[in-house]
Structure formats: C-alpha cells, structure tokens
C-alpha cells in the first residue's frame, strides 16, 4: 500500500470508531432507559475499534 492508501485505510478505521460513538450517543440521548443494556457491548466495540486504528497508525508510522 502506498501512503495515500494507508491514510485512507486509517480514516476508514477511525470512521468505524466514530460510528460506534454515534450509536452510543443516540442511545444516551434518545433511548437510554430502553437500550441501556447495549452500552457495555458498544463500549467494548469502540475500545477495540480505537485500538485497531491506533495499532494500524503506529505500525505504518502515520
């Protein structure tokens, strides 16, 4: 992969984390008392997504 492709992949990985954060935000803002049980699952997913993005960034020196 060239640098442009690497940066594009990093952006994709970061976007995945942001999308999960958006799901958490929506639950907290709109449906907390109904969907609160989804928060631990989404929290684990966001931690994994951020770790993946950070590892990719570090591995490719971006």
mmCIF file of the N, C-alpha and C atoms, coordinates in Angstrom:
data_MODEL
# 
_entry.id   MODEL 
# 
loop_
_atom_site.group_PDB 
_atom_site.id 
_atom_site.type_symbol 
_atom_site.label_atom_id 
_atom_site.label_alt_id 
_atom_site.label_comp_id 
_atom_site.label_asym_id 
_atom_site.label_entity_id 
_atom_site.label_seq_id 
_atom_site.pdbx_PDB_ins_code 
_atom_site.Cartn_x 
_atom_site.Cartn_y 
_atom_site.Cartn_z 
_atom_site.occupancy 
_atom_site.B_iso_or_equiv 
_atom_site.pdbx_formal_charge 
_atom_site.auth_seq_id 
_atom_site.auth_comp_id 
_atom_site.auth_asym_id 
_atom_site.auth_atom_id 
_atom_site.pdbx_PDB_model_num 
ATOM 1   N N  . UNK A 1 1  ? 0.845   -1.185 0.000  1.00 0.00 ? 1  UNK A N  1 
ATOM 2   C CA . UNK A 1 1  ? 0.000   0.000  0.000  1.00 0.00 ? 1  UNK A CA 1 
ATOM 3   C C  . UNK A 1 1  ? 0.884   1.239  0.000  1.00 0.00 ? 1  UNK A C  1 
ATOM 4   N N  . UNK A 1 2  ? 0.505   2.209  -0.802 1.00 0.00 ? 2  UNK A N  1 
ATOM 5   C CA . UNK A 1 2  ? 1.232   3.464  -0.753 1.00 0.00 ? 2  UNK A CA 1 
ATOM 6   C C  . UNK A 1 2  ? 0.660   4.330  0.373  1.00 0.00 ? 2  UNK A C  1 
ATOM 7   N N  . UNK A 1 3  ? 1.311   5.469  0.620  1.00 0.00 ? 3  UNK A N  1 
ATOM 8   C CA . UNK A 1 3  ? 0.913   6.303  1.757  1.00 0.00 ? 3  UNK A CA 1 
ATOM 9   C C  . UNK A 1 3  ? -0.527  6.792  1.645  1.00 0.00 ? 3  UNK A C  1 
ATOM 10  N N  . UNK A 1 4  ? -0.957  7.108  0.441  1.00 0.00 ? 4  UNK A N  1 
ATOM 11  C CA . UNK A 1 4  ? -2.334  7.571  0.251  1.00 0.00 ? 4  UNK A CA 1 
ATOM 12  C C  . UNK A 1 4  ? -3.336  6.483  0.648  1.00 0.00 ? 4  UNK A C  1 
ATOM 13  N N  . UNK A 1 5  ? -3.062  5.254  0.236  1.00 0.00 ? 5  UNK A N  1 
ATOM 14  C CA . UNK A 1 5  ? -3.945  4.135  0.590  1.00 0.00 ? 5  UNK A CA 1 
ATOM 15  C C  . UNK A 1 5  ? -3.922  3.860  2.086  1.00 0.00 ? 5  UNK A C  1 
ATOM 16  N N  . UNK A 1 6  ? -2.744  3.986  2.695  1.00 0.00 ? 6  UNK A N  1 
ATOM 17  C CA . UNK A 1 6  ? -2.626  3.785  4.140  1.00 0.00 ? 6  UNK A CA 1 
ATOM 18  C C  . UNK A 1 6  ? -3.455  4.819  4.899  1.00 0.00 ? 6  UNK A C  1 
ATOM 19  N N  . UNK A 1 7  ? -3.362  6.057  4.479  1.00 0.00 ? 7  UNK A N  1 
ATOM 20  C CA . UNK A 1 7  ? -4.136  7.117  5.137  1.00 0.00 ? 7  UNK A CA 1 
ATOM 21  C C  . UNK A 1 7  ? -5.634  6.905  4.939  1.00 0.00 ? 7  UNK A C  1 
ATOM 22  N N  . UNK A 1 8  ? -6.013  6.421  3.783  1.00 0.00 ? 8  UNK A N  1 
ATOM 23  C CA . UNK A 1 8  ? -7.420  6.148  3.512  1.00 0.00 ? 8  UNK A CA 1 
ATOM 24  C C  . UNK A 1 8  ? -7.920  5.019  4.424  1.00 0.00 ? 8  UNK A C  1 
ATOM 25  N N  . UNK A 1 9  ? -7.097  3.990  4.591  1.00 0.00 ? 9  UNK A N  1 
ATOM 26  C CA . UNK A 1 9  ? -7.475  2.888  5.478  1.00 0.00 ? 9  UNK A CA 1 
ATOM 27  C C  . UNK A 1 9  ? -7.560  3.351  6.929  1.00 0.00 ? 9  UNK A C  1 
ATOM 28  N N  . UNK A 1 10 ? -6.623  4.195  7.355  1.00 0.00 ? 10 UNK A N  1 
ATOM 29  C CA . UNK A 1 10 ? -6.670  4.742  8.711  1.00 0.00 ? 10 UNK A CA 1 
ATOM 30  C C  . UNK A 1 10 ? -7.938  5.563  8.904  1.00 0.00 ? 10 UNK A C  1 
ATOM 31  N N  . UNK A 1 11 ? -8.305  6.351  7.927  1.00 0.00 ? 11 UNK A N  1 
ATOM 32  C CA . UNK A 1 11 ? -9.534  7.138  8.004  1.00 0.00 ? 11 UNK A CA 1 
ATOM 33  C C  . UNK A 1 11 ? -10.754 6.220  8.126  1.00 0.00 ? 11 UNK A C  1 
ATOM 34  N N  . UNK A 1 12 ? -10.752 5.110  7.409  1.00 0.00 ? 12 UNK A N  1 
ATOM 35  C CA . UNK A 1 12 ? -11.850 4.155  7.490  1.00 0.00 ? 12 UNK A CA 1 
ATOM 36  C C  . UNK A 1 12 ? -11.945 3.552  8.885  1.00 0.00 ? 12 UNK A C  1 
ATOM 37  N N  . UNK A 1 13 ? -10.808 3.185  9.444  1.00 0.00 ? 13 UNK A N  1 
ATOM 38  C CA . UNK A 1 13 ? -10.796 2.610  10.785 1.00 0.00 ? 13 UNK A CA 1 
ATOM 39  C C  . UNK A 1 13 ? -11.288 3.620  11.821 1.00 0.00 ? 13 UNK A C  1 
ATOM 40  N N  . UNK A 1 14 ? -10.858 4.860  11.689 1.00 0.00 ? 14 UNK A N  1 
ATOM 41  C CA . UNK A 1 14 ? -11.315 5.906  12.606 1.00 0.00 ? 14 UNK A CA 1 
ATOM 42  C C  . UNK A 1 14 ? -12.814 6.154  12.450 1.00 0.00 ? 14 UNK A C  1 
ATOM 43  N N  . UNK A 1 15 ? -13.292 6.126  11.227 1.00 0.00 ? 15 UNK A N  1 
ATOM 44  C CA . UNK A 1 15 ? -14.715 6.344  10.966 1.00 0.00 ? 15 UNK A CA 1 
ATOM 45  C C  . UNK A 1 15 ? -15.558 5.255  11.626 1.00 0.00 ? 15 UNK A C  1 
ATOM 46  N N  . UNK A 1 16 ? -15.058 4.033  11.633 1.00 0.00 ? 16 UNK A N  1 
ATOM 47  C CA . UNK A 1 16 ? -15.778 2.945  12.290 1.00 0.00 ? 16 UNK A CA 1 
ATOM 48  C C  . UNK A 1 16 ? -15.950 3.246  13.782 1.00 0.00 ? 16 UNK A C  1 
ATOM 49  N N  . UNK A 1 17 ? -14.906 3.746  14.426 1.00 0.00 ? 17 UNK A N  1 
ATOM 50  C CA . UNK A 1 17 ? -14.988 4.098  15.846 1.00 0.00 ? 17 UNK A CA 1 
ATOM 51  C C  . UNK A 1 17 ? -15.977 5.240  16.062 1.00 0.00 ? 17 UNK A C  1 
ATOM 52  N N  . UNK A 1 18 ? -15.958 6.217  15.173 1.00 0.00 ? 18 UNK A N  1 
ATOM 53  C CA . UNK A 1 18 ? -16.874 7.354  15.293 1.00 0.00 ? 18 UNK A CA 1 
ATOM 54  C C  . UNK A 1 18 ? -18.322 6.903  15.113 1.00 0.00 ? 18 UNK A C  1 
ATOM 55  N N  . UNK A 1 19 ? -18.548 5.958  14.221 1.00 0.00 ? 19 UNK A N  1 
ATOM 56  C CA . UNK A 1 19 ? -19.909 5.444  14.021 1.00 0.00 ? 19 UNK A CA 1 
ATOM 57  C C  . UNK A 1 19 ? -20.426 4.742  15.269 1.00 0.00 ? 19 UNK A C  1 
ATOM 58  N N  . UNK A 1 20 ? -19.563 3.990  15.932 1.00 0.00 ? 20 UNK A N  1 
ATOM 59  C CA . UNK A 1 20 ? -19.960 3.344  17.180 1.00 0.00 ? 20 UNK A CA 1 
ATOM 60  C C  . UNK A 1 20 ? -20.244 4.405  18.243 1.00 0.00 ? 20 UNK A C  1 
ATOM 61  N N  . UNK A 1 21 ? -19.412 5.422  18.297 1.00 0.00 ? 21 UNK A N  1 
ATOM 62  C CA . UNK A 1 21 ? -19.646 6.518  19.243 1.00 0.00 ? 21 UNK A CA 1 
ATOM 63  C C  . UNK A 1 21 ? -20.993 7.177  18.972 1.00 0.00 ? 21 UNK A C  1 
ATOM 64  N N  . UNK A 1 22 ? -21.351 7.292  17.712 1.00 0.00 ? 22 UNK A N  1 
ATOM 65  C CA . UNK A 1 22 ? -22.651 7.847  17.349 1.00 0.00 ? 22 UNK A CA 1 
ATOM 66  C C  . UNK A 1 22 ? -23.799 6.991  17.853 1.00 0.00 ? 22 UNK A C  1 
ATOM 67  N N  . UNK A 1 23 ? -23.623 5.670  17.778 1.00 0.00 ? 23 UNK A N  1 
ATOM 68  C CA . UNK A 1 23 ? -24.651 4.773  18.301 1.00 0.00 ? 23 UNK A CA 1 
ATOM 69  C C  . UNK A 1 23 ? -24.819 4.967  19.805 1.00 0.00 ? 23 UNK A C  1 
ATOM 70  N N  . UNK A 1 24 ? -23.690 5.086  20.500 1.00 0.00 ? 24 UNK A N  1 
ATOM 71  C CA . UNK A 1 24 ? -23.732 5.314  21.949 1.00 0.00 ? 24 UNK A CA 1 
ATOM 72  C C  . UNK A 1 24 ? -24.430 6.635  22.243 1.00 0.00 ? 24 UNK A C  1 
ATOM 73  N N  . UNK A 1 25 ? -24.076 7.656  21.500 1.00 0.00 ? 25 UNK A N  1 
ATOM 74  C CA . UNK A 1 25 ? -24.692 8.974  21.681 1.00 0.00 ? 25 UNK A CA 1 
ATOM 75  C C  . UNK A 1 25 ? -26.201 8.897  21.489 1.00 0.00 ? 25 UNK A C  1 
ATOM 76  N N  . UNK A 1 26 ? -26.631 8.216  20.448 1.00 0.00 ? 26 UNK A N  1 
ATOM 77  C CA . UNK A 1 26 ? -28.064 8.106  20.175 1.00 0.00 ? 26 UNK A CA 1 
ATOM 78  C C  . UNK A 1 26 ? -28.798 7.406  21.321 1.00 0.00 ? 26 UNK A C  1 
ATOM 79  N N  . UNK A 1 27 ? -28.196 6.353  21.842 1.00 0.00 ? 27 UNK A N  1 
ATOM 80  C CA . UNK A 1 27 ? -28.828 5.654  22.958 1.00 0.00 ? 27 UNK A CA 1 
ATOM 81  C C  . UNK A 1 27 ? -28.922 6.575  24.172 1.00 0.00 ? 27 UNK A C  1 
ATOM 82  N N  . UNK A 1 28 ? -27.832 7.231  24.498 1.00 0.00 ? 28 UNK A N  1 
ATOM 83  C CA . UNK A 1 28 ? -27.820 8.110  25.673 1.00 0.00 ? 28 UNK A CA 1 
ATOM 84  C C  . UNK A 1 28 ? -28.808 9.253  25.507 1.00 0.00 ? 28 UNK A C  1 
ATOM 85  N N  . UNK A 1 29 ? -28.889 9.785  24.327 1.00 0.00 ? 29 UNK A N  1 
ATOM 86  C CA . UNK A 1 29 ? -29.748 10.935 24.095 1.00 0.00 ? 29 UNK A CA 1 
ATOM 87  C C  . UNK A 1 29 ? -31.222 10.567 23.954 1.00 0.00 ? 29 UNK A C  1 
ATOM 88  N N  . UNK A 1 30 ? -31.519 9.441  23.342 1.00 0.00 ? 30 UNK A N  1 
ATOM 89  C CA . UNK A 1 30 ? -32.902 9.155  22.976 1.00 0.00 ? 30 UNK A CA 1 
ATOM 90  C C  . UNK A 1 30 ? -33.544 7.961  23.688 1.00 0.00 ? 30 UNK A C  1 
ATOM 91  N N  . UNK A 1 31 ? -32.782 6.914  23.928 1.00 0.00 ? 31 UNK A N  1 
ATOM 92  C CA . UNK A 1 31 ? -33.419 5.661  24.383 1.00 0.00 ? 31 UNK A CA 1 
ATOM 93  C C  . UNK A 1 31 ? -32.689 5.016  25.552 1.00 0.00 ? 31 UNK A C  1 
ATOM 94  N N  . UNK A 1 32 ? -32.091 5.814  26.404 1.00 0.00 ? 32 UNK A N  1 
ATOM 95  C CA . UNK A 1 32 ? -31.259 5.278  27.482 1.00 0.00 ? 32 UNK A CA 1 
ATOM 96  C C  . UNK A 1 32 ? -31.978 4.224  28.311 1.00 0.00 ? 32 UNK A C  1 
ATOM 97  N N  . UNK A 1 33 ? -33.195 4.490  28.717 1.00 0.00 ? 33 UNK A N  1 
ATOM 98  C CA . UNK A 1 33 ? -33.894 3.591  29.637 1.00 0.00 ? 33 UNK A CA 1 
ATOM 99  C C  . UNK A 1 33 ? -34.376 2.313  28.948 1.00 0.00 ? 33 UNK A C  1 
ATOM 100 N N  . UNK A 1 34 ? -34.355 2.299  27.635 1.00 0.00 ? 34 UNK A N  1 
ATOM 101 C CA . UNK A 1 34 ? -34.783 1.114  26.905 1.00 0.00 ? 34 UNK A CA 1 
ATOM 102 C C  . UNK A 1 34 ? -33.586 0.292  26.418 1.00 0.00 ? 34 UNK A C  1 
ATOM 103 N N  . UNK A 1 35 ? -32.539 0.977  25.976 1.00 0.00 ? 35 UNK A N  1 
ATOM 104 C CA . UNK A 1 35 ? -31.404 0.288  25.346 1.00 0.00 ? 35 UNK A CA 1 
ATOM 105 C C  . UNK A 1 35 ? -30.120 0.353  26.158 1.00 0.00 ? 35 UNK A C  1 
ATOM 106 N N  . UNK A 1 36 ? -30.203 0.688  27.442 1.00 0.00 ? 36 UNK A N  1 
ATOM 107 C CA . UNK A 1 36 ? -29.004 0.799  28.264 1.00 0.00 ? 36 UNK A CA 1 
ATOM 108 C C  . UNK A 1 36 ? -28.175 -0.480 28.272 1.00 0.00 ? 36 UNK A C  1 
ATOM 109 N N  . UNK A 1 37 ? -28.824 -1.631 28.096 1.00 0.00 ? 37 UNK A N  1 
ATOM 110 C CA . UNK A 1 37 ? -28.101 -2.903 28.112 1.00 0.00 ? 37 UNK A CA 1 
ATOM 111 C C  . UNK A 1 37 ? -27.173 -3.070 26.909 1.00 0.00 ? 37 UNK A C  1 
ATOM 112 N N  . UNK A 1 38 ? -27.324 -2.255 25.876 1.00 0.00 ? 38 UNK A N  1 
ATOM 113 C CA . UNK A 1 38 ? -26.439 -2.314 24.714 1.00 0.00 ? 38 UNK A CA 1 
ATOM 114 C C  . UNK A 1 38 ? -25.131 -1.548 24.943 1.00 0.00 ? 38 UNK A C  1 
ATOM 115 N N  . UNK A 1 39 ? -25.101 -0.697 25.958 1.00 0.00 ? 39 UNK A N  1 
ATOM 116 C CA . UNK A 1 39 ? -23.928 0.148  26.183 1.00 0.00 ? 39 UNK A CA 1 
ATOM 117 C C  . UNK A 1 39 ? -22.646 -0.638 26.468 1.00 0.00 ? 39 UNK A C  1 
ATOM 118 N N  . UNK A 1 40 ? -22.660 -1.678 27.306 1.00 0.00 ? 40 UNK A N  1 
ATOM 119 C CA . UNK A 1 40 ? -21.410 -2.425 27.513 1.00 0.00 ? 40 UNK A CA 1 
ATOM 120 C C  . UNK A 1 40 ? -20.871 -3.058 26.229 1.00 0.00 ? 40 UNK A C  1 
ATOM 121 N N  . UNK A 1 41 ? -21.765 -3.564 25.400 1.00 0.00 ? 41 UNK A N  1 
ATOM 122 C CA . UNK A 1 41 ? -21.347 -4.180 24.138 1.00 0.00 ? 41 UNK A CA 1 
ATOM 123 C C  . UNK A 1 41 ? -20.727 -3.133 23.215 1.00 0.00 ? 41 UNK A C  1 
ATOM 124 N N  . UNK A 1 42 ? -21.406 -1.996 23.088 1.00 0.00 ? 42 UNK A N  1 
ATOM 125 C CA . UNK A 1 42 ? -20.891 -0.929 22.232 1.00 0.00 ? 42 UNK A CA 1 
ATOM 126 C C  . UNK A 1 42 ? -19.606 -0.343 22.796 1.00 0.00 ? 42 UNK A C  1 
ATOM 127 N N  . UNK A 1 43 ? -19.511 -0.259 24.114 1.00 0.00 ? 43 UNK A N  1 
ATOM 128 C CA . UNK A 1 43 ? -18.286 0.261  24.730 1.00 0.00 ? 43 UNK A CA 1 
ATOM 129 C C  . UNK A 1 43 ? -17.094 -0.636 24.394 1.00 0.00 ? 43 UNK A C  1 
ATOM 130 N N  . UNK A 1 44 ? -17.291 -1.930 24.470 1.00 0.00 ? 44 UNK A N  1 
ATOM 131 C CA . UNK A 1 44 ? -16.213 -2.857 24.117 1.00 0.00 ? 44 UNK A CA 1 
ATOM 132 C C  . UNK A 1 44 ? -15.858 -2.736 22.640 1.00 0.00 ? 44 UNK A C  1 
ATOM 133 N N  . UNK A 1 45 ? -16.864 -2.572 21.793 1.00 0.00 ? 45 UNK A N  1 
ATOM 134 C CA . UNK A 1 45 ? -16.614 -2.440 20.352 1.00 0.00 ? 45 UNK A CA 1 
ATOM 135 C C  . UNK A 1 45 ? -15.824 -1.173 20.044 1.00 0.00 ? 45 UNK A C  1 
ATOM 136 N N  . UNK A 1 46 ? -16.139 -0.073 20.741 1.00 0.00 ? 46 UNK A N  1 
ATOM 137 C CA . UNK A 1 46 ? -15.433 1.175  20.448 1.00 0.00 ? 46 UNK A CA 1 
ATOM 138 C C  . UNK A 1 46 ? -13.979 1.093  20.925 1.00 0.00 ? 46 UNK A C  1 
ATOM 139 N N  . UNK A 1 47 ? -13.759 0.452  22.055 1.00 0.00 ? 47 UNK A N  1 
ATOM 140 C CA . UNK A 1 47 ? -12.383 0.275  22.543 1.00 0.00 ? 47 UNK A CA 1 
ATOM 141 C C  . UNK A 1 47 ? -11.594 -0.548 21.535 1.00 0.00 ? 47 UNK A C  1 
ATOM 142 N N  . UNK A 1 48 ? -12.172 -1.629 21.044 1.00 0.00 ? 48 UNK A N  1 
ATOM 143 C CA . UNK A 1 48 ? -11.486 -2.467 20.048 1.00 0.00 ? 48 UNK A CA 1 
ATOM 144 C C  . UNK A 1 48 ? -11.219 -1.695 18.756 1.00 0.00 ? 48 UNK A C  1 
ATOM 145 N N  . UNK A 1 49 ? -12.183 -0.902 18.305 1.00 0.00 ? 49 UNK A N  1 
ATOM 146 C CA . UNK A 1 49 ? -12.025 -0.136 17.066 1.00 0.00 ? 49 UNK A CA 1 
ATOM 147 C C  . UNK A 1 49 ? -10.912 0.906  17.209 1.00 0.00 ? 49 UNK A C  1 
ATOM 148 N N  . UNK A 1 50 ? -10.865 1.553  18.348 1.00 0.00 ? 50 UNK A N  1 
ATOM 149 C CA . UNK A 1 50 ? -9.813  2.559  18.569 1.00 0.00 ? 50 UNK A CA 1 
ATOM 150 C C  . UNK A 1 50 ? -8.447  1.885  18.661 1.00 0.00 ? 50 UNK A C  1 
ATOM 151 N N  . UNK A 1 51 ? -8.371  0.766  19.363 1.00 0.00 ? 51 UNK A N  1 
ATOM 152 C CA . UNK A 1 51 ? -7.098  0.040  19.449 1.00 0.00 ? 51 UNK A CA 1 
ATOM 153 C C  . UNK A 1 51 ? -6.625  -0.387 18.065 1.00 0.00 ? 51 UNK A C  1 
ATOM 154 N N  . UNK A 1 52 ? -7.551  -0.858 17.235 1.00 0.00 ? 52 UNK A N  1 
ATOM 155 C CA . UNK A 1 52 ? -7.190  -1.280 15.882 1.00 0.00 ? 52 UNK A CA 1 
ATOM 156 C C  . UNK A 1 52 ? -6.664  -0.101 15.062 1.00 0.00 ? 52 UNK A C  1 
ATOM 157 N N  . UNK A 1 53 ? -7.337  1.028  15.150 1.00 0.00 ? 53 UNK A N  1 
ATOM 158 C CA . UNK A 1 53 ? -6.895  2.218  14.406 1.00 0.00 ? 53 UNK A CA 1 
ATOM 159 C C  . UNK A 1 53 ? -5.535  2.691  14.900 1.00 0.00 ? 53 UNK A C  1 
ATOM 160 N N  . UNK A 1 54 ? -5.347  2.713  16.210 1.00 0.00 ? 54 UNK A N  1 
ATOM 161 C CA . UNK A 1 54 ? -4.071  3.160  16.770 1.00 0.00 ? 54 UNK A CA 1 
ATOM 162 C C  . UNK A 1 54 ? -2.934  2.207  16.418 1.00 0.00 ? 54 UNK A C  1 
ATOM 163 N N  . UNK A 1 55 ? -3.199  0.910  16.443 1.00 0.00 ? 55 UNK A N  1 
ATOM 164 C CA . UNK A 1 55 ? -2.179  -0.066 16.075 1.00 0.00 ? 55 UNK A CA 1 
ATOM 165 C C  . UNK A 1 55 ? -1.799  0.071  14.603 1.00 0.00 ? 55 UNK A C  1 
ATOM 166 N N  . UNK A 1 56 ? -2.794  0.278  13.743 1.00 0.00 ? 56 UNK A N  1 
ATOM 167 C CA . UNK A 1 56 ? -2.537  0.470  12.317 1.00 0.00 ? 56 UNK A CA 1 
ATOM 168 C C  . UNK A 1 56 ? -1.682  1.721  12.115 1.00 0.00 ? 56 UNK A C  1 
ATOM 169 N N  . UNK A 1 57 ? -2.050  2.779  12.803 1.00 0.00 ? 57 UNK A N  1 
ATOM 170 C CA . UNK A 1 57 ? -1.324  4.057  12.704 1.00 0.00 ? 57 UNK A CA 1 
ATOM 171 C C  . UNK A 1 57 ? 0.124   3.881  13.137 1.00 0.00 ? 57 UNK A C  1 
ATOM 172 N N  . UNK A 1 58 ? 0.326   3.214  14.266 1.00 0.00 ? 58 UNK A N  1 
ATOM 173 C CA . UNK A 1 58 ? 1.684   3.015  14.774 1.00 0.00 ? 58 UNK A CA 1 
ATOM 174 C C  . UNK A 1 58 ? 2.498   2.089  13.874 1.00 0.00 ? 58 UNK A C  1 
ATOM 175 N N  . UNK A 1 59 ? 1.872   1.012  13.422 1.00 0.00 ? 59 UNK A N  1 
ATOM 176 C CA . UNK A 1 59 ? 2.563   0.048  12.568 1.00 0.00 ? 59 UNK A CA 1 
ATOM 177 C C  . UNK A 1 59 ? 3.051   0.685  11.267 1.00 0.00 ? 59 UNK A C  1 
ATOM 178 N N  . UNK A 1 60 ? 2.247   1.584  10.720 1.00 0.00 ? 60 UNK A N  1 
ATOM 179 C CA . UNK A 1 60 ? 2.596   2.208  9.439  1.00 0.00 ? 60 UNK A CA 1 
ATOM 180 C C  . UNK A 1 60 ? 3.195   3.601  9.592  1.00 0.00 ? 60 UNK A C  1 
ATOM 181 N N  . UNK A 1 61 ? 3.487   3.979  10.829 1.00 0.00 ? 61 UNK A N  1 
ATOM 182 C CA . UNK A 1 61 ? 4.151   5.270  11.116 1.00 0.00 ? 61 UNK A CA 1 
ATOM 183 C C  . UNK A 1 61 ? 3.395   6.445  10.514 1.00 0.00 ? 61 UNK A C  1 
ATOM 184 N N  . UNK A 1 62 ? 2.079   6.476  10.743 1.00 0.00 ? 62 UNK A N  1 
ATOM 185 C CA . UNK A 1 62 ? 1.246   7.557  10.216 1.00 0.00 ? 62 UNK A CA 1 
ATOM 186 C C  . UNK A 1 62 ? 0.983   8.603  11.280 1.00 0.00 ? 62 UNK A C  1 
# 
